[in-house]
Amino acid sequence: MKVQNITDIDKFFKVVDSCKGKVELVTGEGDRLNLKSKLSQYVSMANIFSDGTISELEIVAYEPKDIDKLVNFMMNQ
């Protein structure tokens, strides 16, 4: 799923951390980074986030309830 215009990075990662299954960031090269890993969170965000917002990310969540959490975050942020 593509997520866009994330302005509250801390809240986004709290939602990711609350997910039960894997949540992965898909890079432009097709690599997948585990977003539940704090190291991956810092590394991936340092590369794509510089002005306080994230314009667009492609993430993959494997559990239906986790997908619902992420969609709910995007609709209510």
N, CA, C and O atoms as a Tripos MOL2 file, in Angstrom:
@<TRIPOS>MOLECULE
protein
  308   307    77     0     0
PROTEIN
NO_CHARGES

@<TRIPOS>ATOM
      1 N           0.8390   -1.1660    0.0000 N.3       1 MET1
      2 CA          0.0000    0.0000    0.0000 C.3       1 MET1
      3 C           0.8840    1.2280    0.0000 C.2       1 MET1
      4 O           1.9700    1.2300    0.5800 O.2       1 MET1
      5 N           0.4170    2.2540   -0.6440 N.am      2 LYS2
      6 CA          1.1310    3.5330   -0.6490 C.3       2 LYS2
      7 C           0.5110    4.3970    0.4390 C.2       2 LYS2
      8 O          -0.7100    4.5220    0.5410 O.2       2 LYS2
      9 N           1.3770    4.9850    1.2420 N.am      3 VAL3
     10 CA          0.9120    5.9420    2.2420 C.3       3 VAL3
     11 C           1.5090    7.2890    1.8910 C.2       3 VAL3
     12 O           2.6500    7.3850    1.4390 O.2       3 VAL3
     13 N           0.7150    8.3330    2.1060 N.am      4 GLN4
     14 CA          1.1300    9.6590    1.6620 C.3       4 GLN4
     15 C           0.9610   10.6930    2.7590 C.2       4 GLN4
     16 O           0.1210   10.5660    3.6500 O.2       4 GLN4
     17 N           1.7920   11.7200    2.6610 N.am      5 ASN5
     18 CA          1.6840   12.9180    3.4960 C.3       5 ASN5
     19 C           1.6410   12.6140    4.9880 C.2       5 ASN5
     20 O           0.7600   13.0960    5.7000 O.2       5 ASN5
     21 N           2.5830   11.8240    5.4530 N.am      6 ILE6
     22 CA          2.6900   11.5460    6.8840 C.3       6 ILE6
     23 C           3.3560   12.7590    7.5330 C.2       6 ILE6
     24 O           4.4990   13.0940    7.2230 O.2       6 ILE6
     25 N           2.6320   13.4040    8.4280 N.am      7 THR7
     26 CA          3.1790   14.5900    9.0890 C.3       7 THR7
     27 C           3.5680   14.3050   10.5330 C.2       7 THR7
     28 O           4.4170   15.0040   11.0870 O.2       7 THR7
     29 N           2.9700   13.2970   11.1510 N.am      8 ASP8
     30 CA          3.2940   12.9420   12.5350 C.3       8 ASP8
     31 C           4.0680   11.6230   12.5200 C.2       8 ASP8
     32 O           3.4910   10.5410   12.6290 O.2       8 ASP8
     33 N           5.3940   11.7430   12.3830 N.am      9 ILE9
     34 CA          6.2530   10.5710   12.2620 C.3       9 ILE9
     35 C           6.1910    9.7100   13.5170 C.2       9 ILE9
     36 O           6.1490    8.4830   13.4200 O.2       9 ILE9
     37 N           6.1860   10.3370   14.7010 N.am     10 ASP10
     38 CA          6.1370    9.5710   15.9440 C.3      10 ASP10
     39 C           4.8700    8.7410   16.0340 C.2      10 ASP10
     40 O           4.9130    7.5720   16.4180 O.2      10 ASP10
     41 N           3.7440    9.3430   15.6830 N.am     11 LYS11
     42 CA          2.4820    8.6100   15.7350 C.3      11 LYS11
     43 C           2.4710    7.4740   14.7110 C.2      11 LYS11
     44 O           1.9510    6.3930   14.9890 O.2      11 LYS11
     45 N           3.0400    7.7150   13.5330 N.am     12 PHE12
     46 CA          3.1210    6.6720   12.5140 C.3      12 PHE12
     47 C           3.8990    5.4690   13.0470 C.2      12 PHE12
     48 O           3.4680    4.3280   12.8800 O.2      12 PHE12
     49 N           5.0430    5.7210   13.6900 N.am     13 PHE13
     50 CA          5.8370    4.6070   14.2090 C.3      13 PHE13
     51 C           5.1780    3.9370   15.4050 C.2      13 PHE13
     52 O           5.4030    2.7490   15.6330 O.2      13 PHE13
     53 N           4.3750    4.6570   16.1730 N.am     14 LYS14
     54 CA          3.6180    4.0150   17.2530 C.3      14 LYS14
     55 C           2.6010    3.0340   16.6750 C.2      14 LYS14
     56 O           2.3980    1.9480   17.2190 O.2      14 LYS14
     57 N           1.9670    3.4230   15.5740 N.am     15 VAL15
     58 CA          1.0310    2.5170   14.9060 C.3      15 VAL15
     59 C           1.7850    1.3000   14.3720 C.2      15 VAL15
     60 O           1.3410    0.1660   14.5490 O.2      15 VAL15
     61 N           2.9200    1.5330   13.7210 N.am     16 VAL16
     62 CA          3.7280    0.4170   13.1950 C.3      16 VAL16
     63 C           4.1400   -0.5070   14.3410 C.2      16 VAL16
     64 O           4.0360   -1.7270   14.2210 O.2      16 VAL16
     65 N           4.6040    0.0660   15.4440 N.am     17 ASP17
     66 CA          5.0370   -0.7480   16.5860 C.3      17 ASP17
     67 C           3.9010   -1.5590   17.1860 C.2      17 ASP17
     68 O           4.1360   -2.6290   17.7490 O.2      17 ASP17
     69 N           2.6690   -1.0650   17.0750 N.am     18 SER18
     70 CA          1.5230   -1.7820   17.6400 C.3      18 SER18
     71 C           1.0440   -2.9250   16.7430 C.2      18 SER18
     72 O           0.2160   -3.7340   17.1610 O.2      18 SER18
     73 N           1.5500   -2.9930   15.5360 N.am     19 CYS19
     74 CA          1.1540   -4.0650   14.6200 C.3      19 CYS19
     75 C           1.7000   -5.4000   15.1110 C.2      19 CYS19
     76 O           2.7990   -5.4620   15.6610 O.2      19 CYS19
     77 N           0.9380   -6.4580   14.9130 N.am     20 LYS20
     78 CA          1.3270   -7.7950   15.3690 C.3      20 LYS20
     79 C           2.2470   -8.4910   14.3740 C.2      20 LYS20
     80 O           3.1550   -9.2170   14.7790 O.2      20 LYS20
     81 N           2.0280   -8.2830   13.0910 N.am     21 GLY21
     82 CA          2.8210   -8.9460   12.0610 C.3      21 GLY21
     83 C           3.9090   -8.0400   11.5190 C.2      21 GLY21
     84 O           4.1670   -6.9580   12.0450 O.2      21 GLY21
     85 N           4.5440   -8.5130   10.4460 N.am     22 LYS22
     86 CA          5.6020   -7.7320    9.8150 C.3      22 LYS22
     87 C           5.0300   -6.5320    9.0820 C.2      22 LYS22
     88 O           3.9650   -6.6080    8.4680 O.2      22 LYS22
     89 N           5.7510   -5.4300    9.1560 N.am     23 VAL23
     90 CA          5.4440   -4.2340    8.3770 C.3      23 VAL23
     91 C           6.7550   -3.8380    7.7130 C.2      23 VAL23
     92 O           7.7570   -3.6010    8.3870 O.2      23 VAL23
     93 N           6.7390   -3.7690    6.3960 N.am     24 GLU24
     94 CA          7.9630   -3.5170    5.6630 C.3      24 GLU24
     95 C           7.8480   -2.2770    4.7960 C.2      24 GLU24
     96 O           6.7910   -1.9820    4.2390 O.2      24 GLU24
     97 N           8.9550   -1.5590    4.6930 N.am     25 LEU25
     98 CA          9.0860   -0.4400    3.7700 C.3      25 LEU25
     99 C           9.7200   -0.9790    2.5030 C.2      25 LEU25
    100 O          10.7490   -1.6520    2.5620 O.2      25 LEU25
    101 N           9.1160   -0.6920    1.3530 N.am     26 VAL26
    102 CA          9.6760   -1.1040    0.0770 C.3      26 VAL26
    103 C          10.4520    0.0860   -0.4850 C.2      26 VAL26
    104 O           9.8870    1.1550   -0.7170 O.2      26 VAL26
    105 N          11.7480   -0.1110   -0.6990 N.am     27 THR27
    106 CA         12.5930    0.9660   -1.2160 C.3      27 THR27
    107 C          12.4030    1.0930   -2.7220 C.2      27 THR27
    108 O          11.7830    0.2380   -3.3530 O.2      27 THR27
    109 N          12.9340    2.1530   -3.2820 N.am     28 GLY28
    110 CA         12.8690    2.3610   -4.7200 C.3      28 GLY28
    111 C          13.5490    1.2580   -5.5060 C.2      28 GLY28
    112 O          13.2070    1.0170   -6.6640 O.2      28 GLY28
    113 N          14.5100    0.5870   -4.8880 N.am     29 GLU29
    114 CA         15.2210   -0.5080   -5.5390 C.3      29 GLU29
    115 C          14.5240   -1.8510   -5.3460 C.2      29 GLU29
    116 O          14.9750   -2.8670   -5.8740 O.2      29 GLU29
    117 N          13.4200   -1.8590   -4.5870 N.am     30 GLY30
    118 CA         12.6770   -3.0960   -4.3640 C.3      30 GLY30
    119 C          13.0820   -3.8450   -3.1010 C.2      30 GLY30
    120 O          12.5250   -4.9020   -2.8060 O.2      30 GLY30
    121 N          14.0460   -3.3090   -2.3510 N.am     31 ASP31
    122 CA         14.4270   -3.9360   -1.0810 C.3      31 ASP31
    123 C          13.3150   -3.7180   -0.0670 C.2      31 ASP31
    124 O          12.5640   -2.7470   -0.1530 O.2      31 ASP31
    125 N          13.2180   -4.6260    0.8880 N.am     32 ARG32
    126 CA         12.2100   -4.4990    1.9370 C.3      32 ARG32
    127 C          12.8990   -4.3850    3.2850 C.2      32 ARG32
    128 O          13.7030   -5.2330    3.6720 O.2      32 ARG32
    129 N          12.5590   -3.3050    3.9950 N.am     33 LEU33
    130 CA         13.1350   -3.0550    5.3150 C.3      33 LEU33
    131 C          12.0520   -3.2570    6.3740 C.2      33 LEU33
    132 O          10.9290   -2.7770    6.2220 O.2      33 LEU33
    133 N          12.3950   -3.9640    7.4380 N.am     34 ASN34
    134 CA         11.4730   -4.2250    8.5320 C.3      34 ASN34
    135 C          11.2520   -2.9390    9.3330 C.2      34 ASN34
    136 O          12.1490   -2.4860   10.0440 O.2      34 ASN34
    137 N          10.0690   -2.3570    9.2180 N.am     35 LEU35
    138 CA          9.7930   -1.0990    9.9220 C.3      35 LEU35
    139 C           9.5540   -1.2770   11.4120 C.2      35 LEU35
    140 O           9.4510   -0.2870   12.1360 O.2      35 LEU35
    141 N           9.4640   -2.5080   11.8860 N.am     36 LYS36
    142 CA          9.3260   -2.7150   13.3240 C.3      36 LYS36
    143 C          10.6820   -2.6820   14.0100 C.2      36 LYS36
    144 O          10.7470   -2.6450   15.2390 O.2      36 LYS36
    145 N          11.7530   -2.6940   13.2540 N.am     37 SER37
    146 CA         13.1040   -2.5720   13.7920 C.3      37 SER37
    147 C          13.4190   -1.0940   13.9780 C.2      37 SER37
    148 O          13.2770   -0.3090   13.0410 O.2      37 SER37
    149 N          13.8430   -0.7100   15.1710 N.am     38 LYS38
    150 CA         14.1700    0.6990   15.4340 C.3      38 LYS38
    151 C          15.3110    1.1630   14.5360 C.2      38 LYS38
    152 O          15.2870    2.2880   14.0360 O.2      38 LYS38
    153 N          16.2970    0.3170   14.3280 N.am     39 LEU39
    154 CA         17.4100    0.6980   13.4600 C.3      39 LEU39
    155 C          16.9130    0.9640   12.0460 C.2      39 LEU39
    156 O          17.2990    1.9580   11.4300 O.2      39 LEU39
    157 N          16.0610    0.0890   11.5280 N.am     40 SER40
    158 CA         15.5120    0.3050   10.1830 C.3      40 SER40
    159 C          14.6670    1.5730   10.1270 C.2      40 SER40
    160 O          14.6780    2.2840    9.1220 O.2      40 SER40
    161 N          13.9330    1.8600   11.2040 N.am     41 GLN41
    162 CA         13.1330    3.0810   11.2340 C.3      41 GLN41
    163 C          14.0330    4.2960   11.0940 C.2      41 GLN41
    164 O          13.7550    5.1790   10.2830 O.2      41 GLN41
    165 N          15.0920    4.3540   11.8590 N.am     42 TYR42
    166 CA         15.9780    5.5200   11.8220 C.3      42 TYR42
    167 C          16.6990    5.6420   10.4910 C.2      42 TYR42
    168 O          16.7990    6.7290    9.9230 O.2      42 TYR42
    169 N          17.1990    4.5170    9.9990 N.am     43 VAL43
    170 CA         17.9460    4.5450    8.7360 C.3      43 VAL43
    171 C          17.0390    4.9260    7.5800 C.2      43 VAL43
    172 O          17.3900    5.7840    6.7710 O.2      43 VAL43
    173 N          15.8780    4.2960    7.4960 N.am     44 SER44
    174 CA         14.9820    4.5680    6.3670 C.3      44 SER44
    175 C          14.4420    5.9920    6.4160 C.2      44 SER44
    176 O          14.3300    6.6400    5.3750 O.2      44 SER44
    177 N          14.1110    6.4850    7.5880 N.am     45 MET45
    178 CA         13.5630    7.8220    7.6810 C.3      45 MET45
    179 C          14.6390    8.8820    7.4340 C.2      45 MET45
    180 O          14.3460    9.9380    6.8730 O.2      45 MET45
    181 N          15.8560    8.6160    7.8390 N.am     46 ALA46
    182 CA         16.9310    9.5780    7.5800 C.3      46 ALA46
    183 C          17.1500    9.7690    6.0880 C.2      46 ALA46
    184 O          17.5270   10.8540    5.6470 O.2      46 ALA46
    185 N          16.9170    8.7250    5.3170 N.am     47 ASN47
    186 CA         17.1310    8.8020    3.8720 C.3      47 ASN47
    187 C          15.9820    9.4800    3.1260 C.2      47 ASN47
    188 O          16.2150   10.1070    2.0930 O.2      47 ASN47
    189 N          14.7470    9.3680    3.6240 N.am     48 ILE48
    190 CA         13.6260    9.8870    2.8330 C.3      48 ILE48
    191 C          12.8970   11.0500    3.4870 C.2      48 ILE48
    192 O          12.0120   11.6430    2.8710 O.2      48 ILE48
    193 N          13.2500   11.3870    4.7150 N.am     49 PHE49
    194 CA         12.5120   12.3880    5.4660 C.3      49 PHE49
    195 C          13.4640   13.5110    5.8490 C.2      49 PHE49
    196 O          14.4000   13.3110    6.6230 O.2      49 PHE49
    197 N          13.2160   14.6890    5.3010 N.am     50 SER50
    198 CA         14.1270   15.7780    5.6420 C.3      50 SER50
    199 C          13.4120   17.0750    6.0000 C.2      50 SER50
    200 O          14.0020   17.9280    6.6640 O.2      50 SER50
    201 N          12.1670   17.2520    5.5840 N.am     51 ASP51
    202 CA         11.5030   18.5370    5.8250 C.3      51 ASP51
    203 C          10.3300   18.4560    6.7980 C.2      51 ASP51
    204 O           9.5220   19.3830    6.8570 O.2      51 ASP51
    205 N          10.2190   17.3660    7.5640 N.am     52 GLY52
    206 CA          9.1470   17.2490    8.5460 C.3      52 GLY52
    207 C           7.9470   16.4610    8.0680 C.2      52 GLY52
    208 O           7.0460   16.1800    8.8590 O.2      52 GLY52
    209 N           7.9080   16.0930    6.7860 N.am     53 THR53
    210 CA          6.8180   15.2690    6.2720 C.3      53 THR53
    211 C           7.3910   14.1740    5.3810 C.2      53 THR53
    212 O           8.4940   14.2900    4.8480 O.2      53 THR53
    213 N           6.6220   13.1290    5.2390 N.am     54 ILE54
    214 CA          6.9720   12.0700    4.2930 C.3      54 ILE54
    215 C           5.8980   12.1160    3.2230 C.2      54 ILE54
    216 O           4.7250   11.8610    3.4990 O.2      54 ILE54
    217 N           6.2930   12.4380    2.0100 N.am     55 SER55
    218 CA          5.2950   12.6220    0.9570 C.3      55 SER55
    219 C           4.6810   11.3010    0.5140 C.2      55 SER55
    220 O           3.4660   11.2260    0.3370 O.2      55 SER55
    221 N           5.4860   10.2540    0.3300 N.am     56 GLU56
    222 CA          4.9200    8.9680   -0.0950 C.3      56 GLU56
    223 C           5.8610    7.8290    0.2580 C.2      56 GLU56
    224 O           7.0750    7.9300    0.0780 O.2      56 GLU56
    225 N           5.2860    6.7430    0.7640 N.am     57 LEU57
    226 CA          6.0080    5.5160    1.0740 C.3      57 LEU57
    227 C           5.2020    4.3410    0.5530 C.2      57 LEU57
    228 O           3.9750    4.3990    0.4820 O.2      57 LEU57
    229 N           5.8960    3.2810    0.1930 N.am     58 GLU58
    230 CA          5.2020    2.0310   -0.0800 C.3      58 GLU58
    231 C           5.5230    1.0920    1.0660 C.2      58 GLU58
    232 O           6.6860    0.7780    1.3210 O.2      58 GLU58
    233 N           4.4820    0.6470    1.7550 N.am     59 ILE59
    234 CA          4.6760   -0.2890    2.8430 C.3      59 ILE59
    235 C           3.8340   -1.5300    2.6050 C.2      59 ILE59
    236 O           2.8190   -1.4950    1.9100 O.2      59 ILE59
    237 N           4.2810   -2.6240    3.1980 N.am     60 VAL60
    238 CA          3.5800   -3.8990    3.0930 C.3      60 VAL60
    239 C           3.3250   -4.3850    4.5050 C.2      60 VAL60
    240 O           4.2530   -4.5020    5.3060 O.2      60 VAL60
    241 N           2.0630   -4.6690    4.8130 N.am     61 ALA61
    242 CA          1.6820   -5.2870    6.0840 C.3      61 ALA61
    243 C           1.0170   -6.6120    5.7410 C.2      61 ALA61
    244 O           0.2830   -6.7050    4.7580 O.2      61 ALA61
    245 N           1.2700   -7.6260    6.5410 N.am     62 TYR62
    246 CA          0.8190   -8.9760    6.2250 C.3      62 TYR62
    247 C          -0.4330   -9.4110    6.9670 C.2      62 TYR62
    248 O          -1.1140  -10.3430    6.5410 O.2      62 TYR62
    249 N          -0.7400   -8.7530    8.0620 N.am     63 GLU63
    250 CA         -1.9120   -9.1180    8.8560 C.3      63 GLU63
    251 C          -3.0610   -8.1600    8.5530 C.2      63 GLU63
    252 O          -2.8650   -6.9450    8.5540 O.2      63 GLU63
    253 N          -4.2680   -8.6950    8.2910 N.am     64 PRO64
    254 CA         -5.4120   -7.8150    7.9820 C.3      64 PRO64
    255 C          -5.6800   -6.7490    9.0470 C.2      64 PRO64
    256 O          -6.0190   -5.6140    8.7100 O.2      64 PRO64
    257 N          -5.5320   -7.1020   10.3280 N.am     65 LYS65
    258 CA         -5.7700   -6.1140   11.3880 C.3      65 LYS65
    259 C          -4.7170   -5.0070   11.3540 C.2      65 LYS65
    260 O          -5.0080   -3.8540   11.6700 O.2      65 LYS65
    261 N          -3.5010   -5.3650   10.9710 N.am     66 ASP66
    262 CA         -2.4420   -4.3620   10.8600 C.3      66 ASP66
    263 C          -2.7220   -3.4150    9.7000 C.2      66 ASP66
    264 O          -2.4930   -2.2100    9.8080 O.2      66 ASP66
    265 N          -3.2100   -3.9530    8.6040 N.am     67 ILE67
    266 CA         -3.5800   -3.1150    7.4570 C.3      67 ILE67
    267 C          -4.6710   -2.1410    7.8720 C.2      67 ILE67
    268 O          -4.6280   -0.9640    7.5140 O.2      67 ILE67
    269 N          -5.6500   -2.6290    8.6270 N.am     68 ASP68
    270 CA         -6.7270   -1.7640    9.1120 C.3      68 ASP68
    271 C          -6.1780   -0.6350    9.9830 C.2      68 ASP68
    272 O          -6.6170    0.5090    9.8650 O.2      68 ASP68
    273 N          -5.2180   -0.9530   10.8610 N.am     69 LYS69
    274 CA         -4.6220    0.0770   11.7250 C.3      69 LYS69
    275 C          -3.9350    1.1540   10.8970 C.2      69 LYS69
    276 O          -4.0820    2.3480   11.1600 O.2      69 LYS69
    277 N          -3.1830    0.7130    9.8950 N.am     70 LEU70
    278 CA         -2.4370    1.6670    9.0690 C.3      70 LEU70
    279 C          -3.3800    2.5230    8.2310 C.2      70 LEU70
    280 O          -3.1620    3.7270    8.0960 O.2      70 LEU70
    281 N          -4.4180    1.9240    7.6710 N.am     71 VAL71
    282 CA         -5.4030    2.6750    6.9000 C.3      71 VAL71
    283 C          -6.1190    3.6760    7.8010 C.2      71 VAL71
    284 O          -6.3340    4.8240    7.4140 O.2      71 VAL71
    285 N          -6.4820    3.2390    8.9900 N.am     72 ASN72
    286 CA         -7.1520    4.1300    9.9420 C.3      72 ASN72
    287 C          -6.2470    5.3140   10.3000 C.2      72 ASN72
    288 O          -6.7170    6.4500   10.3790 O.2      72 ASN72
    289 N          -4.9580    5.0550   10.5170 N.am     73 PHE73
    290 CA         -4.0170    6.1380   10.7920 C.3      73 PHE73
    291 C          -4.0050    7.1420    9.6480 C.2      73 PHE73
    292 O          -4.0720    8.3500    9.8760 O.2      73 PHE73
    293 N          -3.9210    6.6440    8.4230 N.am     74 MET74
    294 CA         -3.8370    7.5360    7.2580 C.3      74 MET74
    295 C          -5.1170    8.3760    7.0990 C.2      74 MET74
    296 O          -5.0570    9.5370    6.6920 O.2      74 MET74
    297 N          -6.2520    7.7860    7.4200 N.am     75 MET75
    298 CA         -7.5200    8.5090    7.2650 C.3      75 MET75
    299 C          -7.7190    9.5500    8.3550 C.2      75 MET75
    300 O          -8.4130   10.5450    8.1420 O.2      75 MET75
    301 N          -7.1170    9.3330    9.5220 N.am     76 ASN76
    302 CA         -7.3900   10.2000   10.6700 C.3      76 ASN76
    303 C          -6.2240   11.0710   11.0970 C.2      76 ASN76
    304 O          -6.3140   11.7650   12.1090 O.2      76 ASN76
    305 N          -5.1430   11.0500   10.3530 N.am     77 GLN77
    306 CA         -3.9840   11.8490   10.7980 C.3      77 GLN77
    307 C          -4.2010   13.3140   10.5690 C.2      77 GLN77
    308 O          -3.3290   14.1240   10.8850 O.2      77 GLN77
@<TRIPOS>BOND
     1     1     2 1
     2     2     3 1
     3     3     4 2
     4     3     5 am
     5     5     6 1
     6     6     7 1
     7     7     8 2
     8     7     9 am
     9     9    10 1
    10    10    11 1
    11    11    12 2
    12    11    13 am
    13    13    14 1
    14    14    15 1
    15    15    16 2
    16    15    17 am
    17    17    18 1
    18    18    19 1
    19    19    20 2
    20    19    21 am
    21    21    22 1
    22    22    23 1
    23    23    24 2
    24    23    25 am
    25    25    26 1
    26    26    27 1
    27    27    28 2
    28    27    29 am
    29    29    30 1
    30    30    31 1
    31    31    32 2
    32    31    33 am
    33    33    34 1
    34    34    35 1
    35    35    36 2
    36    35    37 am
    37    37    38 1
    38    38    39 1
    39    39    40 2
    40    39    41 am
    41    41    42 1
    42    42    43 1
    43    43    44 2
    44    43    45 am
    45    45    46 1
    46    46    47 1
    47    47    48 2
    48    47    49 am
    49    49    50 1
    50    50    51 1
    51    51    52 2
    52    51    53 am
    53    53    54 1
    54    54    55 1
    55    55    56 2
    56    55    57 am
    57    57    58 1
    58    58    59 1
    59    59    60 2
    60    59    61 am
    61    61    62 1
    62    62    63 1
    63    63    64 2
    64    63    65 am
    65    65    66 1
    66    66    67 1
    67    67    68 2
    68    67    69 am
    69    69    70 1
    70    70    71 1
    71    71    72 2
    72    71    73 am
    73    73    74 1
    74    74    75 1
    75    75    76 2
    76    75    77 am
    77    77    78 1
    78    78    79 1
    79    79    80 2
    80    79    81 am
    81    81    82 1
    82    82    83 1
    83    83    84 2
    84    83    85 am
    85    85    86 1
    86    86    87 1
    87    87    88 2
    88    87    89 am
    89    89    90 1
    90    90    91 1
    91    91    92 2
    92    91    93 am
    93    93    94 1
    94    94    95 1
    95    95    96 2
    96    95    97 am
    97    97    98 1
    98    98    99 1
    99    99   100 2
   100    99   101 am
   101   101   102 1
   102   102   103 1
   103   103   104 2
   104   103   105 am
   105   105   106 1
   106   106   107 1
   107   107   108 2
   108   107   109 am
   109   109   110 1
   110   110   111 1
   111   111   112 2
   112   111   113 am
   113   113   114 1
   114   114   115 1
   115   115   116 2
   116   115   117 am
   117   117   118 1
   118   118   119 1
   119   119   120 2
   120   119   121 am
   121   121   122 1
   122   122   123 1
   123   123   124 2
   124   123   125 am
   125   125   126 1
   126   126   127 1
   127   127   128 2
   128   127   129 am
   129   129   130 1
   130   130   131 1
   131   131   132 2
   132   131   133 am
   133   133   134 1
   134   134   135 1
   135   135   136 2
   136   135   137 am
   137   137   138 1
   138   138   139 1
   139   139   140 2
   140   139   141 am
   141   141   142 1
   142   142   143 1
   143   143   144 2
   144   143   145 am
   145   145   146 1
   146   146   147 1
   147   147   148 2
   148   147   149 am
   149   149   150 1
   150   150   151 1
   151   151   152 2
   152   151   153 am
   153   153   154 1
   154   154   155 1
   155   155   156 2
   156   155   157 am
   157   157   158 1
   158   158   159 1
   159   159   160 2
   160   159   161 am
   161   161   162 1
   162   162   163 1
   163   163   164 2
   164   163   165 am
   165   165   166 1
   166   166   167 1
   167   167   168 2
   168   167   169 am
   169   169   170 1
   170   170   171 1
   171   171   172 2
   172   171   173 am
   173   173   174 1
   174   174   175 1
   175   175   176 2
   176   175   177 am
   177   177   178 1
   178   178   179 1
   179   179   180 2
   180   179   181 am
   181   181   182 1
   182   182   183 1
   183   183   184 2
   184   183   185 am
   185   185   186 1
   186   186   187 1
   187   187   188 2
   188   187   189 am
   189   189   190 1
   190   190   191 1
   191   191   192 2
   192   191   193 am
   193   193   194 1
   194   194   195 1
   195   195   196 2
   196   195   197 am
   197   197   198 1
   198   198   199 1
   199   199   200 2
   200   199   201 am
   201   201   202 1
   202   202   203 1
   203   203   204 2
   204   203   205 am
   205   205   206 1
   206   206   207 1
   207   207   208 2
   208   207   209 am
   209   209   210 1
   210   210   211 1
   211   211   212 2
   212   211   213 am
   213   213   214 1
   214   214   215 1
   215   215   216 2
   216   215   217 am
   217   217   218 1
   218   218   219 1
   219   219   220 2
   220   219   221 am
   221   221   222 1
   222   222   223 1
   223   223   224 2
   224   223   225 am
   225   225   226 1
   226   226   227 1
   227   227   228 2
   228   227   229 am
   229   229   230 1
   230   230   231 1
   231   231   232 2
   232   231   233 am
   233   233   234 1
   234   234   235 1
   235   235   236 2
   236   235   237 am
   237   237   238 1
   238   238   239 1
   239   239   240 2
   240   239   241 am
   241   241   242 1
   242   242   243 1
   243   243   244 2
   244   243   245 am
   245   245   246 1
   246   246   247 1
   247   247   248 2
   248   247   249 am
   249   249   250 1
   250   250   251 1
   251   251   252 2
   252   251   253 am
   253   253   254 1
   254   254   255 1
   255   255   256 2
   256   255   257 am
   257   257   258 1
   258   258   259 1
   259   259   260 2
   260   259   261 am
   261   261   262 1
   262   262   263 1
   263   263   264 2
   264   263   265 am
   265   265   266 1
   266   266   267 1
   267   267   268 2
   268   267   269 am
   269   269   270 1
   270   270   271 1
   271   271   272 2
   272   271   273 am
   273   273   274 1
   274   274   275 1
   275   275   276 2
   276   275   277 am
   277   277   278 1
   278   278   279 1
   279   279   280 2
   280   279   281 am
   281   281   282 1
   282   282   283 1
   283   283   284 2
   284   283   285 am
   285   285   286 1
   286   286   287 1
   287   287   288 2
   288   287   289 am
   289   289   290 1
   290   290   291 1
   291   291   292 2
   292   291   293 am
   293   293   294 1
   294   294   295 1
   295   295   296 2
   296   295   297 am
   297   297   298 1
   298   298   299 1
   299   299   300 2
   300   299   301 am
   301   301   302 1
   302   302   303 1
   303   303   304 2
   304   303   305 am
   305   305   306 1
   306   306   307 1
   307   307   308 2
@<TRIPOS>SUBSTRUCTURE
     1 MET1         2 RESIDUE 1 A MET
     2 LYS2         6 RESIDUE 1 A LYS
     3 VAL3        10 RESIDUE 1 A VAL
     4 GLN4        14 RESIDUE 1 A GLN
     5 ASN5        18 RESIDUE 1 A ASN
     6 ILE6        22 RESIDUE 1 A ILE
     7 THR7        26 RESIDUE 1 A THR
     8 ASP8        30 RESIDUE 1 A ASP
     9 ILE9        34 RESIDUE 1 A ILE
    10 ASP10       38 RESIDUE 1 A ASP
    11 LYS11       42 RESIDUE 1 A LYS
    12 PHE12       46 RESIDUE 1 A PHE
    13 PHE13       50 RESIDUE 1 A PHE
    14 LYS14       54 RESIDUE 1 A LYS
    15 VAL15       58 RESIDUE 1 A VAL
    16 VAL16       62 RESIDUE 1 A VAL
    17 ASP17       66 RESIDUE 1 A ASP
    18 SER18       70 RESIDUE 1 A SER
    19 CYS19       74 RESIDUE 1 A CYS
    20 LYS20       78 RESIDUE 1 A LYS
    21 GLY21       82 RESIDUE 1 A GLY
    22 LYS22       86 RESIDUE 1 A LYS
    23 VAL23       90 RESIDUE 1 A VAL
    24 GLU24       94 RESIDUE 1 A GLU
    25 LEU25       98 RESIDUE 1 A LEU
    26 VAL26      102 RESIDUE 1 A VAL
    27 THR27      106 RESIDUE 1 A THR
    28 GLY28      110 RESIDUE 1 A GLY
    29 GLU29      114 RESIDUE 1 A GLU
    30 GLY30      118 RESIDUE 1 A GLY
    31 ASP31      122 RESIDUE 1 A ASP
    32 ARG32      126 RESIDUE 1 A ARG
    33 LEU33      130 RESIDUE 1 A LEU
    34 ASN34      134 RESIDUE 1 A ASN
    35 LEU35      138 RESIDUE 1 A LEU
    36 LYS36      142 RESIDUE 1 A LYS
    37 SER37      146 RESIDUE 1 A SER
    38 LYS38      150 RESIDUE 1 A LYS
    39 LEU39      154 RESIDUE 1 A LEU
    40 SER40      158 RESIDUE 1 A SER
    41 GLN41      162 RESIDUE 1 A GLN
    42 TYR42      166 RESIDUE 1 A TYR
    43 VAL43      170 RESIDUE 1 A VAL
    44 SER44      174 RESIDUE 1 A SER
    45 MET45      178 RESIDUE 1 A MET
    46 ALA46      182 RESIDUE 1 A ALA
    47 ASN47      186 RESIDUE 1 A ASN
    48 ILE48      190 RESIDUE 1 A ILE
    49 PHE49      194 RESIDUE 1 A PHE
    50 SER50      198 RESIDUE 1 A SER
    51 ASP51      202 RESIDUE 1 A ASP
    52 GLY52      206 RESIDUE 1 A GLY
    53 THR53      210 RESIDUE 1 A THR
    54 ILE54      214 RESIDUE 1 A ILE
    55 SER55      218 RESIDUE 1 A SER
    56 GLU56      222 RESIDUE 1 A GLU
    57 LEU57      226 RESIDUE 1 A LEU
    58 GLU58      230 RESIDUE 1 A GLU
    59 ILE59      234 RESIDUE 1 A ILE
    60 VAL60      238 RESIDUE 1 A VAL
    61 ALA61      242 RESIDUE 1 A ALA
    62 TYR62      246 RESIDUE 1 A TYR
    63 GLU63      250 RESIDUE 1 A GLU
    64 PRO64      254 RESIDUE 1 A PRO
    65 LYS65      258 RESIDUE 1 A LYS
    66 ASP66      262 RESIDUE 1 A ASP
    67 ILE67      266 RESIDUE 1 A ILE
    68 ASP68      270 RESIDUE 1 A ASP
    69 LYS69      274 RESIDUE 1 A LYS
    70 LEU70      278 RESIDUE 1 A LEU
    71 VAL71      282 RESIDUE 1 A VAL
    72 ASN72      286 RESIDUE 1 A ASN
    73 PHE73      290 RESIDUE 1 A PHE
    74 MET74      294 RESIDUE 1 A MET
    75 MET75      298 RESIDUE 1 A MET
    76 ASN76      302 RESIDUE 1 A ASN
    77 GLN77      306 RESIDUE 1 A GLN
